[in-house]
Amino acid sequence: MAYQTLHERLRGPITAAVQKDLSIKNVNAAPKVEKVTVNVGINKSKMDSKEKRAYIEQMLMLITGQKPVFTKARIAISNFKTREGMVVGAKVTLRGKNMEEFLDRFISYSIPRIRDFRGLPTKLDGKGNYSIGLQDHSIFPEVPAPDAGQIFSMQVVITTTATDDKEGMALMKNMGMPFKRNEAADAAKAKAEKEAKIASGAKAPEKEEVKKEEENVASEAQTTDTTETSESETLNT
């Protein structure tokens, strides 16, 4: 079977599975991915240089396929040593097919490359949107191996049309987002299965014992009848 892209799956099995999980009859009412935003914060002390900004811009273009927009501070904050109009970050907003291709690569190839990866947290923002923080941009296969001083962190925000976290979580799970396993729930489920197995195993011997007792009673009754018949024949003789 040929590999189905996320673009194809979002319009087929994923939407059908979400409708089934949420008991939604109208396909247009099912939650969908609206946009994906990739953000990079620029630290003044470490990243405020033309070379660093050019490197961030180049890497974001390789990762997303779009040119990033540098965001500027709207007000001056002395505690953060920022002035009005200072560049404080870079962002890329993805929609349509570019968004779907990025999500397909991100879920299938990039997330499993995270060091010591054990699953993503299951916390959404309350409105069905999901944010993922990445400490190393080099998890993307499009990025060449960087020097230690070139590594920067980033944030990926998946915005959906869901109205609450339940709808958003159903969409994320069916898209294949590798969330952390709920160890407590898994342990409780395993314990319940073990208890059910033990209970079913205990009932089986009980049934066998009852059956043996019935057979013994039947055989004793048959023996008694045979003895009575032989005694009566002896008396008659």
C-alpha positions in Angstrom: 0.0 0.0 0.0 1.4 3.4 -1.0 2.1 6.0 1.7 -0.7 8.5 2.2 0.4 12.0 2.9 -1.2 14.0 5.7 -3.0 16.1 3.1 -4.8 12.9 1.9 -5.4 11.6 5.4 -6.9 14.8 6.7 -9.5 14.6 4.1 -10.2 10.9 4.6 -9.5 8.5 7.5 -8.5 11.2 10.1 -11.7 13.2 9.7 -13.8 10.0 9.8 -12.0 8.9 13.0 -12.5 12.3 14.6 -16.2 12.2 13.7 -16.5 8.8 15.3 -14.7 9.7 18.5 -16.7 12.9 19.0 -20.0 11.5 17.6 -20.2 14.3 15.0 -22.4 13.6 12.0 -21.7 16.7 9.9 -18.2 16.5 8.3 -18.0 20.3 8.3 -18.4 20.4 12.1 -15.3 18.2 12.7 -12.3 20.2 14.1 -9.5 21.0 11.6 -6.0 22.5 11.6 -6.3 26.2 10.8 -2.7 27.2 10.8 0.8 26.5 12.2 3.1 29.2 13.6 6.8 28.7 14.1 8.3 31.2 16.5 11.9 31.9 17.5 12.8 34.3 20.3 15.9 36.4 19.8 18.0 37.0 22.9 19.7 40.4 22.8 22.8 39.3 24.7 23.4 36.1 22.7 21.6 36.4 19.4 21.5 40.1 18.6 23.9 40.2 15.6 23.5 40.4 11.9 25.1 37.0 11.4 22.9 35.3 13.9 19.7 36.8 12.5 20.8 35.8 9.0 21.4 32.3 10.2 18.0 32.1 11.9 16.3 33.4 8.8 18.1 30.9 6.6 17.3 27.9 8.9 13.6 28.9 9.1 13.4 29.1 5.3 14.9 25.6 5.1 12.6 24.2 7.8 9.3 25.8 6.7 9.8 26.8 3.0 8.8 30.3 3.7 10.7 33.5 4.5 10.3 34.5 8.2 9.1 37.9 9.5 11.1 39.5 12.2 9.0 40.9 15.0 9.8 44.1 16.9 9.1 45.2 20.4 6.1 47.5 20.6 7.1 49.2 23.9 10.3 49.7 25.8 10.8 47.5 29.0 13.8 48.4 31.0 13.9 45.2 33.0 14.3 43.2 29.8 16.7 45.8 28.3 14.4 46.2 25.3 13.7 49.4 23.4 10.8 50.2 21.2 11.4 48.9 17.7 14.1 46.4 18.7 14.0 43.0 17.0 12.9 40.4 19.6 11.9 37.4 17.4 11.1 35.8 14.1 8.0 33.9 13.0 6.6 32.0 10.1 2.8 31.4 9.7 1.9 28.3 7.6 -1.5 27.6 6.0 -2.9 25.3 3.4 -0.7 22.7 1.7 2.6 24.2 3.1 1.2 23.7 6.6 0.1 20.1 5.9 3.5 19.2 4.4 5.3 20.8 7.3 3.2 18.9 9.9 3.7 15.6 8.0 7.5 16.0 8.1 7.4 17.3 11.7 5.3 14.4 13.1 6.9 11.6 11.0 10.6 12.6 11.0 11.5 15.5 13.3 9.8 14.7 16.6 11.3 11.2 16.8 14.7 12.8 16.4 14.4 14.7 19.7 17.0 13.5 22.2 15.7 11.2 24.9 12.2 11.5 23.5 9.5 9.9 25.6 6.4 11.5 24.3 4.9 14.9 24.1 2.9 16.4 27.0 -0.9 16.2 26.7 -1.7 19.7 27.9 -3.6 21.9 25.5 -4.4 25.6 26.0 -8.1 25.1 26.8 -9.3 26.1 23.3 -8.1 23.1 21.4 -4.7 24.6 20.3 -1.4 22.9 21.0 2.1 24.4 21.5 5.4 22.4 21.3 8.7 23.8 22.6 11.9 22.6 21.0 15.3 23.2 22.5 17.3 22.2 19.4 16.4 23.3 15.8 18.7 20.6 14.3 16.1 17.9 14.8 14.8 18.8 11.4 16.4 16.7 8.7 16.6 19.7 6.3 19.1 21.5 8.7 22.8 20.8 8.3 24.7 19.9 11.5 25.2 23.2 13.3 28.0 24.3 15.6 27.3 24.4 19.3 27.0 28.2 19.4 24.5 28.2 16.5 21.8 26.0 18.1 18.6 27.9 19.0 15.3 27.0 20.4 11.9 27.4 18.8 8.2 27.0 19.4 5.6 25.3 17.1 2.0 26.4 17.7 -0.8 24.3 16.0 -4.0 26.3 15.9 -7.3 24.4 15.3 -10.9 25.2 14.8 -11.8 23.1 17.9 -13.9 24.7 20.6 -12.3 22.8 23.6 -9.4 20.5 24.5 -11.4 17.4 24.0 -12.0 18.1 20.3 -8.4 19.3 19.9 -7.0 16.2 21.6 -9.1 13.9 19.3 -7.7 15.7 16.3 -4.1 15.5 17.5 -4.2 11.8 18.4 -5.8 10.9 15.0 -3.1 12.9 13.2 -0.5 10.7 14.9 0.9 13.1 17.5 3.1 11.0 19.8 1.8 11.9 23.2 3.1 10.6 26.5 1.4 7.4 27.7 -0.7 7.7 30.8 1.2 5.3 33.1 -1.4 5.4 35.9 -4.2 4.6 33.5 -2.2 1.8 31.9 -1.4 0.3 35.3 -5.0 0.4 36.4 -6.1 -1.2 33.1 -3.5 -4.0 33.5 -4.5 -4.6 37.1 -8.2 -4.8 36.1 -7.3 -7.3 33.3 -5.3 -9.4 35.7 -8.1 -9.5 38.3 -10.6 -10.4 35.6 -8.3 -13.2 34.4 -7.9 -14.5 38.0 -11.6 -14.4 38.6 -12.3 -16.3 35.3 -9.6 -18.8 36.2 -11.2 -19.3 39.7 -14.6 -19.8 38.2 -13.5 -22.6 35.9 -12.2 -24.9 38.6 -15.5 -24.3 40.6 -17.5 -25.4 37.6 -15.3 -28.5 37.2 -15.7 -29.4 40.9 -19.5 -29.0 40.7 -19.6 -31.2 37.6 -17.5 -33.9 39.4 -19.8 -33.8 42.4 -22.8 -34.3 40.1 -21.1 -37.2 38.4 -20.3 -38.8 41.8 -23.9 -38.4 43.0 -25.2 -39.9 39.8 -22.7 -42.9 40.1 -23.7 -43.4 43.8 -27.4 -43.4 42.9 -26.8 -45.9 40.1 -24.8 -48.2 42.5 -27.5 -48.0 45.1 -30.2 -48.9 42.5 -28.1 -51.9 41.3 -27.6 -53.1 44.9 -31.3 -52.9 45.7 -32.2 -54.8 42.5 -29.8 -57.6 43.3 -31.1 -57.9 46.9 -34.7 -58.1 45.7 -33.7 -60.8 43.2 -32.1 -62.8 46.0 -35.1 -62.6 48.2 -37.4 -63.8 45.4 -35.2 -66.8 44.8 
